Amino acid sequence: MATVVPVSSFDFVVFGGTGDLAVRKLLPALYLRDRDKQLTADSRILLVSRSKESVAEIAERARAHIPDDLFDDGAWKSFLDRTQHFALDAAHDAGWAEFENALKPRSDVVRVFYLATAPDLFGPISARLKTHELITPNSRIVLEKPIGRDLASARAINEAVGAVFAEHQIFRIDHYLGKETVQNLLALRFANSLFESLWNRGSVDHVQITVAESIGVGTRAGYYDKSGALRDMVQNHLLQLLCLVAMEPPTQMHQDTVRDEKLKVLRALKPITPDQLGACTVRGQYRAGAIDGAGVPGYIEDLGGAVSRTETFVAIRAEVETWRWGGVPFYLRTGKRLAERTSEIVIQFRPVPHNIFAADAGPIQPNRLIIRLQPNEGIELQLMSKDPGPGGMRIKPTNLNLSFAEAFKIRYADAYERLLMDVVRGNSTLFMRRDEVEAAWTWIEPILEGWTRDDAPPKPYQAGTWGPAASIALIERDGRTWDDDGHDD
């Protein structure tokens, strides 16, 4: 079993403490770290919201998101004993006195303020924390995505929070960077010499990054309709994954050297001009269909019948203009109500320059390195090999598969568990720096503006499929195909 190192004593404050994110992710993650003895006895969880719910009521909702095999009655009771809820409005003075009195006597411990709220509250909450003198040298603030709706609003939020907190105290979270397989991508690239000589335009044909969800917008419909897949997923998750694939080796595994290299990738992304939007981007919106054999409504029905041009699917052909990657396309794809829930990075290598085998030996497929992020985390290398047995040479694809569940017979911390403890430690390696966020928006914004000027609505696709036909055309125009092997079409 992996060694668990306790973190420093802390007060972990969650604004929006009764909301969906807190209940589904934050509280279960903190409980599991507590269950595994990583929290000191005097560490506390302070939930802040406008709700009048009790801790017991909040806990009942959070309990539903903890797997039964990870639940322990004694550990849960102990966790709830360290949890408090303060009913207050972050924009008004009422209720702040009690909250202030609970925090101020413990100015020597690490103090984390997690803003699981709408982005337009990030600045006002930061300012109010300063007004009430609740910010100490050991304080950190965590900002949930999205940081703004565009470059201007992102800069405004960063300015407002940055006026109160120093940059080293600000943790802009992207939970994808905390996934075990994403961490293993760094290990794969920089702890092994095997792939380094191949990790470039001379050997790599193209890269695919897919983050697919089978669920619809659900209870997030109101938020999602103001955001869309480009803002909600591409600007943060997919571009961060692209950075980890394309970045140069940092001089050391340090928070700023790693983020410096990611920033270079974002700044090297080739701009997509208005005349290239049709060839390089696809936006879609799901219609009624079937998921796992059950009928599901379309996006418009999920919205209650309101007409909307918000995209629930995006596919993009991107390029990184560097010596390493010049001319290599990066295909990005994400969407709601797709055929299945899966996230993966596919590095497809160039085909063999000459086929020496007879035609009846079978086709030779290019090698692929597949990094699976969810649901079954692992790394797979697809090679060509001889089909065993007599009767001549027959070639078939063979997979070398590293399944984390099979290779490591322990439960490893999920993304939020890891990232929340990194915040307490003050380690921002896996968090976005201000210049990263703004560089990502700089590349995304022309696409948003182009779509706004375009009168065409998002292309429809049936729920339970892999998106609109135009996304297939986007990659097949280059003579390539999406890696949907093993998926249900």
Secondary structure by P-SEA (a helix, b strand, c coil): ccbbbbccbbbbbbcccccccccccaaaaaaaaaaaccccccbbbbbbccccccaaaaaaaaaaacccccccaaaaaaaaaabbbbbcccccccaaaaaaaacccccccbbbbbccccccaaaaaaaaaaaaccccccbbbbbcccccccaaaaaaaaaaaaaccccccccccccccccaaaaaaaaacccccccccccccccccbbbbbbccccccccaaaaaaaccccccccccaaaaaaaaacccccccccaaaaaaaaaaaaaaccccccccccccbbbbbbcccccccbbbbcccccccccccccccbbbbbccccccccccbbbbbbbbcccccccccccccccccccccccccccccccbbbbbbcccccbbbbbbbbcccccccbbbbbbbbccccccccccccccaaaaaaaaaaaccccccccaaaaaaaaaaaaaaaaaaaacccccccccccccccccccccccccccccccccccc
